[in-house]
Amino acid sequence: MDIDREMAELMGWHAEVYSWERRGWFDDENTWINVADWHPSTNISQAFQVVEKMGDGVWQLTIKKSSDGYYVEIRKNRDVASGWAESDTLEMAICLALLEVRGGR
């Protein structure tokens, strides 16, 4: 899924392609992350890894759940950088809001 690739880019990982079967990234510590193992759009733990990687400063994460799904808003230093998104799943809403903070979907 493209959004998972975009989350890897937000992590600062470097894309590598060895063959069709072996695609993925190297992280900051030069550890191989296989594309088949990285799905922050469906894995809450991985979604929060991206949130944690957003950098220094005061970050505020607001999560609201309704019968329609989830609303997530992410703010840095009150209004410096902010993004929001809605989705059926919390993981996807977090990823979409992170893309808004980065500068668009």
C-alpha positions as CSV (number, residue, x, y, z in Angstrom):
1,M,0.0,0.0,0.0
2,D,1.4,3.4,-0.9
3,I,0.6,5.0,2.5
4,D,2.9,2.4,4.2
5,R,5.7,3.5,1.8
6,E,5.0,7.1,2.7
7,M,5.2,6.3,6.4
8,A,8.6,4.7,5.8
9,E,9.7,7.9,4.1
10,L,8.5,9.9,7.2
11,M,10.6,7.6,9.3
12,G,13.6,8.7,7.2
13,W,14.3,5.2,5.9
14,H,16.1,4.6,2.6
15,A,14.4,2.5,0.0
16,E,16.2,-0.5,-1.5
17,V,15.1,-3.0,-4.1
18,Y,17.1,-6.1,-4.5
19,S,14.6,-8.1,-6.5
20,W,10.8,-8.3,-6.8
21,E,10.7,-10.6,-3.8
22,R,13.0,-8.6,-1.6
23,R,11.9,-5.0,-1.3
24,G,12.1,-2.7,1.7
25,W,14.1,-0.1,3.5
26,F,17.1,0.4,5.7
27,D,16.3,2.3,8.9
28,D,18.6,4.7,10.8
29,E,20.6,1.9,12.3
30,N,21.0,0.2,8.9
31,T,18.6,-2.6,9.8
32,W,16.6,-4.1,6.9
33,I,12.8,-3.7,7.1
34,N,11.0,-5.9,4.6
35,V,8.1,-4.3,2.8
36,A,6.0,-7.3,3.8
37,D,6.6,-6.5,7.5
38,W,5.8,-2.8,7.5
39,H,2.1,-1.9,7.6
40,P,1.5,1.1,9.9
41,S,-1.8,1.7,8.1
42,T,-3.1,-1.5,9.7
43,N,-0.7,-2.0,12.6
44,I,-1.3,0.3,15.6
45,S,2.2,-0.3,17.1
46,Q,3.9,0.7,13.8
47,A,1.6,3.7,13.4
48,F,2.7,5.0,16.8
49,Q,6.4,4.4,15.8
50,V,5.9,7.0,13.1
51,V,4.2,9.4,15.6
52,E,7.2,9.0,17.9
53,K,9.6,9.7,15.0
54,M,8.0,13.1,14.2
55,G,10.7,14.9,16.1
56,D,11.3,17.1,19.1
57,G,8.9,19.6,20.4
58,V,5.5,19.4,22.1
59,W,3.2,17.2,20.1
60,Q,-0.5,16.8,20.9
61,L,-2.4,13.8,19.6
62,T,-6.2,14.0,19.8
63,I,-8.2,10.8,19.1
64,K,-12.0,10.8,18.9
65,K,-14.1,7.7,18.2
66,S,-17.6,7.7,16.9
67,S,-19.9,5.3,15.2
68,D,-18.4,6.5,11.8
69,G,-14.9,5.6,12.8
70,Y,-12.0,7.7,14.1
71,Y,-11.0,11.3,14.0
72,V,-7.3,12.1,14.7
73,E,-5.7,15.5,15.0
74,I,-1.9,16.0,15.4
75,R,-0.5,19.4,16.5
76,K,3.0,20.6,17.1
77,N,3.6,23.5,19.4
78,R,0.0,24.6,19.3
79,D,-0.4,25.7,15.7
80,V,3.0,25.3,14.0
81,A,2.2,22.1,12.3
82,S,-1.1,20.3,12.4
83,G,-3.0,17.8,10.5
84,W,-6.2,15.9,10.9
85,A,-8.0,12.9,9.3
86,E,-10.9,10.6,9.6
87,S,-11.0,6.9,8.8
88,D,-12.7,3.7,9.7
89,T,-9.6,2.5,11.6
90,L,-7.5,4.3,14.1
91,E,-4.3,3.2,12.3
92,M,-5.3,4.7,9.0
93,A,-6.5,7.9,10.6
94,I,-3.1,8.3,12.3
95,C,-1.3,7.8,9.0
96,L,-3.5,10.2,7.1
97,A,-3.1,12.9,9.8
98,L,0.7,12.4,9.7
99,L,0.7,13.0,6.0
100,E,-1.3,16.3,6.6
101,V,1.4,17.4,9.1
102,R,4.0,16.6,6.5
103,G,2.3,18.8,4.0
104,G,-0.6,17.1,2.3
105,R,-2.0,13.8,1.2
